[in-house]
Amino acid sequence: MRSAAALGIVSFFLLGAVANAQFVPSGNISLGYSYVRADLSTSRPLSPSFSNSNFNGWDGSLEFKLIPWLGGVADFGGTYGTPRVTPACEAIPSPPCGPFDATTHVNTFLFGPRVSLPISRFTPFAHVLLGAGHISSSGTIPGGGNFSTSDTVFTTAVGAGLDYKLVKGLAWRFQGDDLHTRFFNSTQNNFRLTTGIVFRF
C-alpha cells in the first residue's frame, strides 16, 4: 500500500516536470520595414477616390509557440504615403474642387495562427491573420478648404515568409502578405512586403 502511494507521488512529480518541460514559453519578436503597394480606391458615392500609391513604414510582431510548429501571432503595422486624392465634389458646397496629394496613414492590428518548419538555418512559415485596419487622410483642397477623412474596418492578411538564422537567438525575416481591407465600403487587395530583425526566445 505504501509502495503504491509512494509510486503515485513520484509519478505525479515526474509528470509535472515533463509538463513543465513541454510548455516552456518560446517564440519570437520581430521589428522591421514594411512596404505596401496600396490600392485604396473606393466605389461608394460621395467617398473620396485614392490613386494607387507606394506606402512605407514599419511592422512589428510577437509570436508565442503553442507547440514547436504552431504559434499564435499578434502583428501591428503602420505605413504612410501621399496618394492623389479626388474628393467627392458633390459634398463640398463651394468649388473649386480638384485632385490633390493627401497625407495618409494606414495602421493594422492583426492576430492569428502561424505554422512553421525549421530546416537547418531556415524557418519557412505561413499564417492567416485577422483584425482591424484604420486609415486617416488629410490635406488641403486646391482653392482653399481642408480635407479630412478616416475609416476603421475588418482586415485580413494571408501570407508566408522565411526566417534565416544569423546567430543563436537572432534571425532575419522576409515576409509577403495579401492585405485585404474594405475602407469606405469598397474592397481593396494590397501587397505587403516586410523585412527585418527577429529576436528568438
Stockholm file with secondary structure:
# STOCKHOLM 1.0

chainA/1-201         MRSAAALGIVSFFLLGAVANAQFVPSGNISLGYSYVRADLSTSRPLSPSFSNSNFNGWDGSLEFKLIPWLGGVADFGGTYGTPRVTPACEAIPSPPCGPFDATTHVNTFLFGPRVSLPISRFTPFAHVLLGAGHISSSGTIPGGGNFSTSDTVFTTAVGAGLDYKLVKGLAWRFQGDDLHTRFFNSTQNNFRLTTGIVFRF
#=GR chainA/1-201 SS CHHHHHHHHHHHHHHHHHHHHHTCCCEEEEEEEEEEEECCCCCSTTCCEECCEEEEEEEEEEEEEEETTEEEEEEEEEEEECCEEECCGGGCSSSCCCCEECEEEEEEEEEEEEEECCBTTEEEEEEEEEEEEEEEEEEECTTSCEEEEEEEEEEEEEEEEEEEEEETTEEEEEEEEEEEECGGGCCEEEEEEEEEEEEEC
#=GC SS_cons         CHHHHHHHHHHHHHHHHHHHHHTCCCEEEEEEEEEEEECCCCCSTTCCEECCEEEEEEEEEEEEEEETTEEEEEEEEEEEECCEEECCGGGCSSSCCCCEECEEEEEEEEEEEEEECCBTTEEEEEEEEEEEEEEEEEEECTTSCEEEEEEEEEEEEEEEEEEEEEETTEEEEEEEEEEEECGGGCCEEEEEEEEEEEEEC
//
